[in-house]
Amino acid sequence: MSTPEIDEEGAQKIVDFADSLGYDAHPVDPAYYYIRYMDRGTVETLLSLMRAGLESKALEFLDPLRIGGQSMIDDMEDWLEQAADVTYD
Protein backbone atom coordinates (compact mmCIF):
# COMPACT_ATOMS: atom_id res chain seq x y z
CA MET A 1 0.00 0.00 0.00
CA SER A 2 1.46 3.31 -1.02
CA THR A 3 0.39 6.28 1.09
CA PRO A 4 3.18 8.88 0.94
CA GLU A 5 1.08 11.46 2.78
CA ILE A 6 0.71 9.35 5.94
CA ASP A 7 2.99 10.04 8.89
CA GLU A 8 5.16 7.44 10.59
CA GLU A 9 2.75 6.93 13.50
CA GLY A 10 -0.18 6.34 11.15
CA ALA A 11 1.86 3.92 9.05
CA GLN A 12 2.83 1.97 12.16
CA LYS A 13 -0.85 1.65 13.17
CA ILE A 14 -1.66 0.17 9.76
CA VAL A 15 1.31 -2.20 10.00
CA ASP A 16 0.27 -3.29 13.51
CA PHE A 17 -3.26 -3.99 12.25
CA ALA A 18 -1.95 -5.96 9.25
CA ASP A 19 0.34 -7.93 11.57
CA SER A 20 -2.66 -8.77 13.79
CA LEU A 21 -4.31 -10.32 10.72
CA GLY A 22 -1.27 -12.50 10.06
CA TYR A 23 0.40 -10.43 7.36
CA ASP A 24 4.12 -9.71 7.45
CA ALA A 25 3.95 -5.94 7.00
CA HIS A 26 6.74 -3.37 7.13
CA PRO A 27 6.49 0.39 6.73
CA VAL A 28 8.89 1.97 4.27
CA ASP A 29 9.78 5.63 3.88
CA PRO A 30 8.58 6.94 0.49
CA ALA A 31 11.58 9.26 0.46
CA TYR A 32 13.73 6.15 -0.07
CA TYR A 33 11.40 3.63 -1.74
CA TYR A 34 9.40 3.89 -4.93
CA ILE A 35 6.29 1.77 -4.72
CA ARG A 36 4.53 1.31 -8.01
CA TYR A 37 1.42 -0.77 -8.66
CA MET A 38 1.76 -2.46 -12.01
CA ASP A 39 -0.63 -4.80 -13.73
CA ARG A 40 0.48 -8.15 -15.09
CA GLY A 41 0.97 -6.85 -18.65
CA THR A 42 3.20 -4.03 -17.46
CA VAL A 43 5.30 -6.42 -15.39
CA GLU A 44 5.62 -8.82 -18.34
CA THR A 45 6.70 -5.96 -20.64
CA LEU A 46 9.21 -4.58 -18.16
CA LEU A 47 10.54 -8.08 -17.55
CA SER A 48 11.07 -8.63 -21.29
CA LEU A 49 12.90 -5.33 -21.63
CA MET A 50 15.11 -6.02 -18.62
CA ARG A 51 15.97 -9.52 -19.88
CA ALA A 52 16.89 -8.07 -23.29
CA GLY A 53 19.06 -5.43 -21.65
CA LEU A 54 20.98 -8.02 -19.63
CA GLU A 55 21.32 -10.35 -22.62
CA SER A 56 22.75 -7.51 -24.73
CA LYS A 57 25.82 -7.39 -22.48
CA ALA A 58 25.49 -3.58 -22.41
CA LEU A 59 25.73 -3.66 -18.61
CA GLU A 60 28.54 -6.18 -18.51
CA PHE A 61 31.06 -3.64 -17.23
CA LEU A 62 28.62 -2.23 -14.63
CA ASP A 63 28.37 -5.17 -12.25
CA PRO A 64 26.19 -3.47 -9.59
CA LEU A 65 23.60 -2.51 -12.24
CA ARG A 66 23.68 -5.99 -13.74
CA ILE A 67 23.21 -7.59 -10.32
CA GLY A 68 20.41 -5.15 -9.45
CA GLY A 69 18.72 -5.84 -12.77
CA GLN A 70 18.90 -9.58 -12.25
CA SER A 71 17.45 -9.18 -8.77
CA MET A 72 14.50 -7.22 -10.20
CA ILE A 73 14.02 -9.88 -12.87
CA ASP A 74 13.95 -12.59 -10.21
CA ASP A 75 11.39 -10.63 -8.16
CA MET A 76 9.14 -10.09 -11.18
CA GLU A 77 9.37 -13.75 -12.20
CA ASP A 78 8.43 -14.80 -8.65
CA TRP A 79 5.50 -12.39 -8.63
CA LEU A 80 4.25 -13.61 -12.01
CA GLU A 81 4.51 -17.20 -10.84
CA GLN A 82 2.44 -16.44 -7.75
CA ALA A 83 -0.02 -14.27 -9.66
CA ALA A 84 -0.71 -17.17 -12.02
CA ASP A 85 -2.11 -19.09 -9.05
CA VAL A 86 -4.63 -16.38 -8.15
CA THR A 87 -8.19 -16.78 -9.36
CA TYR A 88 -11.14 -14.49 -8.81
CA ASP A 89 -14.71 -15.69 -8.37
Buried (B, 14 or more C-beta within 10 A) or exposed (E): EEEEEBEEEEBEEBBEEBEEEEEEBEBEEBEEEEEEEEEEEEBEEBBEEBBEBBEEEEBEEEEEBBEEBBEEBEEBEEBEEEEEEEEEE
